[in-house]
């Protein structure tokens, strides 16, 4: 899953609109932020395999650390503790902690059986929604639309940066998703990892800046 993870990041604004969208994106995508680093280090492995599923040419051969339910749950706990230490909002911290392993649940829905429960697991799980192109687009697209609607209902732009910047982020994610769906396969697994390392380094600071130009809506 791709934009479905970002959908949960957007939707979190309905829970606590004070949390930066960059923080919620990082929590929802922490697995995919760590994963390419481990691929480049040779710890985890991915291959380009067109036809592996209807949606992506990537064959996730091994990602026991970045994508196991156990390690993501542990990382979620650490994420929650750090956020609580910085903000002292226990409920928000706990829910952000749950947002981290939500990545496993969404990938379990979409991936073929390649999702480990724990790093040394020999059995892999996955319901294989990616085998249905239409089903994937309908579910992910619906989630994304709902997430954006919740974020827009909870926050408002303070200025043009907050308004048009957010639309730019949404547009970028949609274009990236369409490129994944309809574009050619990546040239190599190494290229995928490099882009996946660079993307959050650029996107998250930009999203944090844009989000500072938005504010919670005051409901009467």
N, C-alpha and C positions, 0 to 999 in steps of 0.2 A: 504494500500500500504506500501511496505517496501523499497526495493532497488530503487523504483522510486523516493522517497524523496532524497536518496543519489545521484541519477542521477542528480538532479537539483543542488546539492551541487558541484558535479564535474563540471557540465556545467558552473557554475558561473565563473570558471577560465577563460573562453573565454571573459567574460565581464570585469573582472579586475583580472589579474593573480597575483597581489600583495596581495590580500586578502588570509589569511590562509585558507586552506581547512577545518581546524577545525572550523573556524568561519562560513563558509558556511554550513557545516554539522549541526552545532548547530542551525543556523537559520532555515534550512529546517526541522529539527527534534525537534524544541523547544516544540511542542505540546506533542510529545512522551517522552520528557525528564521530563516535568512537570507531565504528566499523572500518572506514577507509584507512585510518591510521594503522589499525591492526593488519589490514590487507597489505599495505606498503611495507610493514615490518615482517611480512611473511608468516604471521601468526594465524591469520584467517585467509580463506581462499574463495575466489569467485572466478567464473569463466564466462566468456561470451559464447552463447549457445542458442542461436536463433531457432525459434520453434519450441524452446523449452517449456514455455507457456504461451498463451495467446496474447499476453499483455507485455511481457518483458523478455528480452533475449538473455538476461542474466541468469546464470546458473549458480546459485549460492551453495557452493560445495561444502564449505565449513565456516561457521561463525559461532563457535561454542561460547565465546566470552561476551561478545557485544550483543548477541541476540538470544541468549538463554533466559528463560523465565526467572531462574534463580538469581543470576547476576544482575538482571534488570531490576528485580525487586530490591536487591541490596543497594544498587545505585540509586533507586528511588528513595530509600531510607536515608542515604547520605545526602541526597538533594534536599529532602525535607528538613533535615537537621541544619544544614547550612542556611537554608532560607529562613528557618525559624530564628537562628542566631542573628541574622541580619535584620529581620523585620518584626519578630516577636508576634506573629499572627499564626497561632497553632493550627487552626482549621485550614487556612490557606496553605500552610506548609505541608500538612498531611495530604491534602488533595493534589498538590503539585507532586508529592512523592508517589502518589498513585498514577499520576499522568505518565511517569517514566515507564512502568511496566505495561501501561495500556498499549505501548508500541508492540509488545509481543502478542497481545490479544488481537490487534488489528492485522498483524502479519500472519497470525495463525489462521485468520479468516481467508486471507488472499493467497498465501503461498501454497505451493504443493508441499507434501510432507518433508520439510527440511528444517523445521523449527525445533530446537532442543529445549528440554525442560531444565537441564542443568549441564554444565560444561562437559562432563564425562558421560553424558547420556548416549546410549547406543540407538535408542528409538527416537524418531523424529515425527513431528506432527504438522498438520496443515490441511485445511479444508479445500484448498485449490480453487478459490474464486477466480484467480487469474486465468483459469482455463476457459472462462466465459468472458469475452471482450465486452459484450453488452451489459452483463451483470456487474462487472467491475466498474465500468463507467457510470452506470446508474447509481450504484451504492456510494462510490467515492464522490461523484458529482453532487449527489443529494446531501451527503454529509458536509461537503465543503460549503454548499449554499446555506445550509442551516447554521453552520458555525459562523459564517460571515454575518448572517442576519442577527444572531445573538450578540456578536461583538458590536455591531452597529446600533443595536437596541440599548446596549449598556454604556456606550461611549459616544462622544461627539467631538468633532474637530474644533480646535481652538483657532486655527488659521488655515491658510491654503496648504501648508506643508502637511498638516494633519489630515486634510481632506484628500488632496491629490496624491500625497505620498502613500497613503493606505491603498488607494485604488491602484497605484503603480505596483505595490507589493502583490496585491491580488492578481493583477494582470500578469506579472512575472511568473507567479506560481502556475497559473493556468497555461501560459505559453510553454513553460518547462514540462508540464504534464502532457500537453498535446505533442510536444517534441518526443517525449518518451513513448507515446502511443503510436505515433505515425512516422517518426523519423527513422533513419537507418540505424543499424546496430552500432554501438561504440567501436572504435578501432581496436581497443585492447582493454583488458581488465585493469592494467596500470593507469590508463587514461581515465577510466571510471573513478578509480581511487583518488587520483590527483584532483579531478573536478569536485569530487565529494568532500575532499578536505578543504578546498578553497571556498566552496559555496557558503558554508556557515560563517566562515571568517569575514566574508563580505556582507552576507545577508543579515546576520544577527545585529551587528552594530548599526546598520542602516535602519532596521526595524525598531531598534531601541530609540534611535533619534526621532524617527517619525512618531513613535508612540508618545514621546514627550510633548508632542504638539496636539495630543488628544487628551480628553478629560472625562471622568465619569459623568453620566447624565444624572441630574437631580430630578427624581420623580416626586411629583406632588401627591 
